[in-house]
Amino acid sequence: MKLKNKILLLIDCIVNLLLGILLILFPIGVIDFLGLPQTNTNFYPSILGAVIFGIGLALLFELAGHAKRFRGLGLGGAILINIVGSLVLFFG
């Protein structure tokens, strides 16, 4: 993988991880900051945060596992996104 692609993948990964964590921990504050429609519960912002965080993890696995032929943006990434979403549902 080219260095330029690795840097772009890393930046996207960091942004997704940070936004996902913020949405999971502070859903109302992030919703207000981003100007998204208000909800009566934290359910949808938390799920959105879990999915975005899962995508960030999948990007991280893609970046770290490229040399080992582990693909984070394939089936492994999809499973990881579902696991993170399930954990947020369970503990949220």
Helices and strands as residue ranges (DSSP letters): H 3-25, H 27-34, H 43-65, H 75-91
